[in-house]
Amino acid sequence: MLDTMKNTARQSLTDTLTDLGRAMDEQRAVTIAYADADEAPSIRTIEIHDIVTGGDDGAVFVQSMDRLSGNFRGFRADRIQIYITLDEPYVLDAPTVPLPVRFTAHTEKEFVALELERD
């Protein structure tokens, strides 16, 4: 079953992260429209392995295997513009480097608690 396309400008970051967390738990690929720091757009299909907060500004990163490059990448959640969860299982090997565990949130409740703690 294919999910519907979601526009992040029309929903809260919490809703977006909940959907992405669910895709991670179910190990379903997600296609995203993403804008990098220079606002250059790209379309990526990713396999999410973690969602973490970090950096000086407390940004949320979606740690994923990128099917286009085959590399492990972190995508800033606030730069994901549109996404759709696919009915496709993960096909790339998981990263061999341990994922960061600092500020890891696996549920919406944990994410909210971490954000409140950060503020």
Secondary structure, DSSP 4 states (H G I P E B T S, - for coil): -PPPPEEGGGS-HHHHHHHHHHHHHTTEEEEEEEE-TT--EEEEEEEEEEEEEETTTTEEEEEEEETTT-SEEEEEGGGEEEEEEEEEE--SPPPSSPPP-TTB--SHHHHHHHHHHH-
